Amino acid sequence: MKKQISEEAFDEILDELVISYAKQADARELHQMAMEWNWDDDKPFLHWLIENPATDRGTILMIYWKYGPRYWKQFKDREHVLAEDEYVESFDIIENIEQKYTSGFYKTGRFAFDPNEKDYDGMVWSEEYSDKPAVSEIPAVMLQKVDGETVEPPEDFEEGLPPALIEQMEDAYEQYDIDED
């Protein structure tokens, strides 16, 4: 018989599974997870990567650009974001990554990422939201490429989730009956 659980509590279980998996994953797999992550989903995994000094600089730079920093540079500060846009969390994340990245928080630069060149999906990240007026600038170092190994997108991940992690999540779904109230 399945255990009854709230949707919120179940989401916490899934988040814990992802973080537990990430803690044992190697840097390449973490990079691939971030490459394919579902950016509309809850983001504890991305927060964990951002707060982890062992995260590769190429991975962090990729995360930064996937958050659309040029969009957030049209706002003077957090209060301006709150007045104009409901997604202040992304503004805060951009600011946090910039502070950490520019201060040398991330030491390793094993994986390549260049925001000024087409990526594996044909996206030139530094051009995204270039139509938005900027009231603050992106730090120059955030526009510089990280040299290193080019990581190919994973073929068997689903929305950033490796097969072994998907299996763990499916097992969790089998254990619980989720209240969606």
ABEGO torsion letter per residue (X at the ends): XBBBBBAAAAAAAAAAAAAAAAAABBAAAAAAAAAABBAABBAAAAAAAAABAABBAAAAAAAAAAAGAAAAAABABAAAAAAABABAAAAAAAAAAAAAAAAGABABBABBBBAABBBAAGBBAAABGAABBBABBBBAAAABBBBEBBBBBBAABBGGBBAAAAAAAAAAAAABBBBAX
